[in-house]
Amino acid sequence: MQRKGPERPTGASGAGFVRLFARERPRIVAKLRRLGVHEADADELAQRVFLQYAQLSGAPRNPAEWLLRTAWFLAMNWRRLTRHKVEVLMSGRDLQRHALDPSSSPEERAALGEWLDRAERLPPVEGAALRLHLEGYSIEQMARRLETSRATAWKRLTSARKALVRGR
């Protein structure tokens, strides 16, 4: 019986594919991590890389190079989507809804309103870090929520604080 659909690339099924997966998967995951992909998502994206390889209609000349290049493209898409999520998270309405506390005094609300005006002018990633900090998240929780490293979350928060003090 003849198989329907496109031919699999050489080594995309059977023992050859298993060897390729075992040999290249750690390199793919490491590349994704270096490109800024969160640890939990790096494994999933590595799986997608190999899935795309298995669905090729012809075998690439250099499978390892093809896998790394595909991982790079998937990482860039992941970063764009993550940036979009942060921008949506930081919409002005969302910031005010979470930051304003109706139980505080009128003076505190006025001061907070001034800070909110400044915070809305921050870049989206810095504003998201600041909002999470104001909600009481720890640096580790912020990093997970922003899908970045702890160091990056700390740098974004520090940068936001400095910008607020400068009145940017």
Protein Blocks (a to p, Z undefined) as FASTA:
>chain_A
ZZedjdddehigcjllmmmmmmmmmmmmmmmmmnopafklmmmmmmmmmmmmmmpcbdcf
blmlmmmmmmmmmmmmmmmmmmmmmmmmmgmklmmmmmpcfkbcfklmmmmmmmmmmmmm
pcfklmmmmmmmmnopafklmmmmnopafklmmmmmmmmmmmmmnoZZ
